[in-house]
Amino acid sequence: MNDTDLIPVTVLTGFLGSGKTTILARILRDPAFADTAVIVNEFGEVGLDHLLMEVTDESIVDLSCGCICCTIRGDLLETLADLWHRREAGEIRAFRRVVVETTGLADPAPILHTLMQEPQVFAHYRLARVVTTVDAVTGMTTLDKQPEAVKQAAVADALLVTKTDIVNDPDEARELGVRLAALNPGAARAVCTDGAVDPGMLFDGGLYDPSGKAADVADWLRAEGGAHDHVHDVNDPVGSHGVNRHGDDIRTFVLMRDAPVSRAALSVFMQMLADQRGDDLLRLKGLVRLKGDEARPAVVHGVQRVIHPIRRLDAWPEGRRRTEIVLIVRGIERDWIEALFDRAAESAYAALEV
């Protein structure tokens, strides 16, 4: 079988809150890309990103409850194999391409190694392209603090710089551009606003070639190969080891509430969280049941000190009807966040109209 006969796989990565889901959702609404299978990985006990794409299709697979680079690489292999067999059996549409959207915390090296070296993958698929989103507002801080973000930028064939429309400091945006050019001078680069991007940035690609990247990229992949070769646990065949690559101080949990909350109280909660602990708020994303219009969930999204405007879905996803806010934080206690939410919900702000 020639490489051109294999199904191309695009890895869409980028740190938490950098806009991966927004970009993917917009592309999937284009009928020209209806023949795309999507694997969504989220770091958390409840997956929401696949619901927020606002498309329903049996070819969208949610891999939550773990990070794809740490604990569920075997699930990725099984999912790709299962998609292939269901496609061949006519159980799902004959997709022509696959997108793997990684969790924002993912170290890309083990993912790329898996897609390039596992026989279960290259029997039917080829890693064609790696695309990384970079948040123009928080990008410099993220690159300073998160080694995963540096790797995500360095391995990319294409860098999509998001949120340039809300950057307050043009000098910082220019500095980010210089830094990205130093990390990955050969990558194509584009500005992406509200998820709008040339689909070719995601899907134009023959076969991923790490030799065109910085020397560090080849070193990272070789290191993954060594880890893979020395696995002796038969229950861990792909070398996941159950390792937490992200540090013990990074944790995720879901804030769940059945009672509706006022829009004003919700806004106060999110802003107070960003103001008081924004440096450690790696992501806030969820669906919220609002007073006065409980039939339409509110979508909330925040990253560090940036809280995005609340938007509404037309209806609740099937099986969901309560507030579920996924938080990924560094060193913030769950009890503190839940108490902050409850105080806001019960405060005088709850009666305000906004």
Order of alpha helices (4+ residues) and beta strands (2+ residues): beta-alpha-beta-alpha-beta-alpha-beta-alpha-alpha-beta-alpha-alpha-beta-alpha-beta-alpha-alpha-beta-alpha-beta-beta-beta-beta-beta-alpha
